[in-house]
Amino acid sequence: MPDTLPDRLSTDPDSPYYDAELLARDIGIRFKGAEKTNVEEYCVSEGWVRVAVGNKRDRHGKPLTLKLTGAVEPYFRDPPVG
């Protein structure tokens, strides 16, 4: 498994940017210098994150999200295994 994070990653299994193996590792997101724990999807090159809005759900049962723009810094919280 690579030690670099992709430009774009999503926690939604229906998304083409979903990667279960990568998400199994503990990934942290710094957005505008602050730690975010409710990020559903991010894109580093375009500079945005989608964050969950409380416990709200859309009509398909997925978390309702809000797109925020700014500096995105994904990182691994845990050290690489092996």
Residue, then its C-alpha position, 0 to 999 in steps of 0.5 A: m500500500p502506498d504511503t502517499l495519499p491520493d489527490r481526491l478521496s471519498t468515504d462513500p462506497d458508491s464514489p469512484y474515489y472510494d478506496a477501502e484499503l486506504l481508508a482502513r488506515d487512520i487518515g487525518i484532514r487539516f482544513k485551513g490549519a484546523e483538524k476536521t473529523n467530519v470530512e466525507e470527501y476531499c480534493v487537494s488540487e481543487g482545494w475543497v472538502r465536503v463535511a457532514v452537516g450534523n446527523k442530517r440525511d439526504r433523500h437517499g439516506k446518505p449524510l447531508t454535506l456542505k462543500l467548503t473551499g480552502a487549503v486541504e492537507p491530508y495525512f496518515r495519523d498512524p505510522p506505516v506498518g511493516 
